[in-house]
Amino acid sequence: MAIEEPRYTVLVSDPPFEVRRYAAFTVAQTQITGDFDTASRQGFRRIASYIFGDNVQAGVGAQRKISMTAPVTVTPETDGWRLHFVMPSAENLQTLPQPLNPQVQLRPVAEHEVVAVRFGGFTTQASIQEQTERLRAWAQARNLKLSPSAQVARYDDPFTLPWNRRNEILIDLLP
């Protein structure tokens, strides 16, 4: 069974680089402190708990499971990390159940454009830095203006062999 991913249109393709326009979507997110790996594990468990039923449906009171999507995205923040799951495309702020954990927030994300680079293997600090630098150099050579923050997007479960993994660095384009 295929895992849903956010919808986007490829505007420029220069493998492994792309410029994409993402349709609007909703995320469940959480803020985490600590190093990248610790924050990733803690944040994943927190958001996974929400989609597996740690929530309440307004007007109904019942808990509800939400389908898993990909990727799981981690973004550096000034005081830690923001981890988010994109919610299924059929969901929005009005239809999603409310998180019971106050550390989980729902947030709409407007249509936006990003530059992306795809890579395999593990998402180590070294691979993240290397791929981010490659992507920024590619974008700079095309005079694209980028956000200072880069997102690490991981599409596979932890049991996927490293050479089969799909990872991406995503950086928002500025107007």
N, C-alpha and C positions, 0 to 999 in steps of 0.2 A: 504494500500500500504506500503510495507516494505521500510525502510530508509536504504540506502547503508552504510556499515561500511567498514573500511579498511580491506584488506585481511590479514589474518595471519594463521600460523600453530601452534598448541599447541605442544610444545616439551616435557613439563612436566605438568601433571595435578595432583594437590593435593588440591581439593576444600577447601576453596575458592581461593587458590593460583594457579598460572600458570606461566610457562615460555613460551613465545611466540616468533615466528619469523615473523615479519611484512614484507610484500612485500613493495617495494618502492612506494611512493605516493607523491602528491603535496599538499601543504597547502596554505591557505590564512591566514595571521597572522597580529596581531597588538600588539603594546606595550602599556600598560596602567599603570598608577600610582594609588595609593589609596589602600584602604583595599580590601580584596578578593571579597566581595559582590559587591562593587561599580565597581571595575575593571571588574568583570564578566559581569555586566549589560552593562557598556559602551563598552567593547570589543565586546560583542555579537551584540549590535546594529550596531556597525561599520562594522563588517564582514557580518552581515545579509544584511545591505544596499548594500554591494558589490554584494552578490549573487542574490539580488533581482533586480539588474540592474544599480547600481551606478558604471558603468564600460563602457569601449569602446573596441569594437572588432577591432584589427589591420586590416587595409586594407578595412574594411567595414564601420567603424565609428558608427555602430548601437550598442545600449545597448542590453545586453542579460542576461536573467535569468539563474541561475545555480541551479541545484537540491541540496536540503538540504541533508546533510549526518549526521551521528553521529559517534563518540561523539563530543561534544564541549570540548576542552581541555585547561586547564589553568596551566601554569608553573610559579613558582616564578623566578624572575630575580633579579639582584643586585639592580636595581632601580625601581622595580614594578613587573609587571606581563606580560607574553606573552600569549595571547589567540589565538587559531587557530581552524579553521574548515578544515577537510580533504576534498579535492576536489573529485568529482566523479572519479572513476577509469578510465573512458574513456578520462579524461582531463589530460593535462600536460602544462608545461610553454609555449609551442608553440600554443596550442589550446585555452587556457583560455584568456578571455578578460582582458585588463589591468584595474586595479582599478583607478577610478577618484580621490579617496581620497589618498593623498600621505602617510597617516598613515597606509595604508593597503599594505602589501607586499605579493608577491607570492614566495614560496620557495620549492625546491625539498627536499624530505627526502629519504635518501638511505635505502635500506633493513637494518633492525636492529633487535636486540633481546631485549626483556624487561621481567621483572617480573611484575606480576599483581595480585591484590587482588580485588575481587568484593564485594560490600556492598550496602545496601539499605539505605533509609532515606534521610535526608537532608545533604548537604555537608557543615557542619559547621566547624569552625577552629578546634574544639575539635574532631570531627569525622575524619577529614582529618589527624590530627596529630596521632590519635589512629591507624588508618588503615595504615598509613605510617610506624609507629613503628612496627606494626605486620608484615608488608611485609618485612621490613629490617631485623627483627629477623629471619623470615623464610628463607630468602636468606642467611643470615650470617651462619645459621646452616648447609647450603649446600655449604658453601665456595664460594658463588657467589660474584663477584666484581661488585659493583653498582656505577652508576653515583651519584653525590651528590644531584641532582635535582629530585624531584618527580612531576609527572604530575597528575592533578585531571581531570578525564574524566567523563563527564556527558552525558547520553544517552537519557534522557527524557525531554519533555517539562515541564515548570513550573507548569502545571495544573495536572500532574500525582501525584496521592496520594503517600505520603512518603513511605509506605510499598511496593509499586509497583515500586519504582525507582531503576534504575540500575546505579550505580556509580562505578568507579574503580580508584585505584591509580596505575600508571604505572611508573616504574623506568627502565631506560636503563641499560643493562648489559654492562660492560666494557670488552675488550678483555683480 
